[in-house]
Amino acid sequence: MSNYTKFIYQLKRKVSNFSKSISKNLSKPKTKFITQMIYGLLKGQSVLLSNIARSLKEDILFKKTVERLSRNLENFNQQEELITDYLNKIKPHIDDNTVFCCDKSDIVKPYSKELEALDRVRDGSKGETEKGYDTFEIAALTDNKELPIEVYSHIYSSLESGFKSRNIEALKGLNFIEKHFGKKGIYALDRGYDANLYYKYFTDSNKDFVIRAKSNRNLIYKGRSINIKKIADLYKGKYVYCYTNQDNKERKLKFSYAPIKLPALKDKNLTLVIVRGLGNNPMMLITNLRPKAKKLTLTILKAYIKRWRIEEYFRFKKQKFDFENFRVRSLKRIRNLDLILSIAIGFLALFSNKKKQTELKIIVKKVSDRIFNLPDFDYYAIADGFKAILEKSYTGINSFLKSYYQKQRSQNNLQLSLPL
């Protein structure tokens, strides 16, 4: 690579323009803070404020930079304005075919003692209870974007004031999506949300959903209450669907569907989709979509199969940026850090648009250090490419912003001074 200077400038300009576009309702100091955080996260690939500060390469004491970042995280109170402007950039990519993947996750902090409202949560990776926080996250999978784009993330603790229940926290997230995107898209949820509360919520609000059902649920089938597994045993797979899974292996699935109702919602017509080929037991999905043709059934099937991408997204967010290793202590700082990290990763998703290939995008992937190919999930390559290029820069983002905006102001002044 002979001309890093060109690509460093282009990446800094993209980060700057993106940060400015999502900070239109913020003051200049707040906009500068958001820009510095996004740049520092992308270059340092760490949520540690010390690593972000090193990435900024400021001509002041290192300690002062860390203190300023920490202070700004605590004093930042314009989350709603920032989120609204960020989601406005995503809205053009959201339509009726968008799949909103909803999931509960966790942040484990086993050795921490001084964090605010530190709770006991179930560590999903170990299946054990550990100190930490619960999270509810929603990522959008769109037809024209290959990567999931996070549209909602909330960290919470059952020990904080005002907490009511985990179900209430999930419903807040679902209502947030409707507030910003209306009733577009299909909501895909795992077995943890196979509860009458959510079926009633989706059917009453007229939102399309696909929920993976538990095997102990009873359904009303042909006028009788029957266990869901007994219903599934009646269907061996009328249709066949071939797809490539996350391990890049071809899989053949057989599936069927049956009209059902829930005992608690006898006035609501629902559909049970039975999928065979993913394991020893069939996967059973309940939806309010009414498939009358193979095409519509495939839509339901794809809506759930795509959920593996959000699991990979959460893994990327935790591992690539070492998110569980944050050192800030207050819930406000933790939430603001999570918000800015989610936006930074959203920037990578918007940058990755394969329909608009540019020299810069090709170079970013080319210089990444990936050893193994990750099919249909390019976050790793893009993040590594950003880091590899920005590490060649002798200066941080501040010197770029100063010279870039001085150039813009001089051009504007020149245009104003030209005779009409």
C-alpha positions, 0 to 999 in steps of 0.5 A: 500500500503506497498511499495510506495518506489518501485513505486515512483522510477519506476514512476520517472524513467519513467518520466526521461527516457521519458524526456531524449528521447524527449530531445536528441537534447537539452543541459543537462540544457535544458533536466533537465528543461524539466524533472523538468517541466514534473515531477512538472506538473504531481505531482502538477497538476497545471501550476502555477510555484509556485506549480511546484516549490513545487513539486520539493522540492529543497534544495534552496530558493523557490523563486530561484526555481520559478525564474529559471523556469520562466527564462527558460520558456522565454529562451527556444528556441528549440521548434522544436527540442522538438516537433520533438522528441516527435512526433517521439515517437508517430509516431509508433501509427499513421496509415491510421485509425488514426483520427486527431480531429481538434478543435478551443478552447479558454483560458479565462483570464477575470481578467488579465490586463498585459498579452501580446497581450491579445485578445477578444475571444468567451468563448465557455462555456458561449457563451460570449465574454471575454478577452483571447486567441484563440487556435487551437489544434489537437489530434490523436485517434488511434486504439491501444491507448484508449486516445487521444494524442495531436499532435499540440497546438498553442495559438495565438492572433489577436493582435500580430504582424504577425497575418493574420486570424484564418483560416491561423492559422488552416491551419498552424496546418494542414500543421504541421501534414502533415509535421510530419505524411504525408497523414496518417489518417482521419481529423475530423472537426466540423461545424466551418470548413464547408467552401470552403477554407477547402474543397479545401485544403483537396481535393487539398492535397489529404487528407481524411476528415470528416466535419460536415456541416451546415444546410444552405449549398447548395449542387449539388445533381443529377445535381441540387443545393439543400439545404443540409437539403432537401437532408437529408430528402430523406434518412431515414437511410439504415444502423443501428449502435449501439455504447456506448456514453460518458455517457456509454449509448447504442445509436442506429443510422441510417445512409445513404449516397449520392454522392454530389458535392459542387457548388464551387468545381464542379470537386470534387466528395464528399459524404454526410453521413446522421446520425439520432439518435443523436437529433431531426435533422440529423447530416450531414457529408461531406467527400471525402471518397467514401463509396461503402459498409457498412464498409466504411460508418461506418469508416466515422461515427466512425471518427466523433463520436469519436470527443467527446473524444477530447472535453473531453481531452480539458476539462481534460487539462483545469480543471485537471491542472488548465491551464487557471490559469497560471500567466506567462505574455509573449506569449512565456512563455505561449506557452512554458508552453502549449507545455510542458503540452501537452507533459506531458499529451502525456506521460500519454497517452503512459503510459496508453497502455492497451495492456501492463498491468504491476503492476505499471499501475495497482497500478497507477489506483488503488490508484487514487481517482476517484469516478465516472467511466469515460468510455474509458477515463482514463486520470483522473485515471492515473493523480490522480494515479501519483499524489497520489504516487509521493506525498509520496516521500520525495524528488523531481526529482533532487535527483533521477536524480543525484543518477540514472545517477551516478549509470548508469555511474558506470555501464558503467565504470564497463563494460568498465573496464571488460577484453575482 
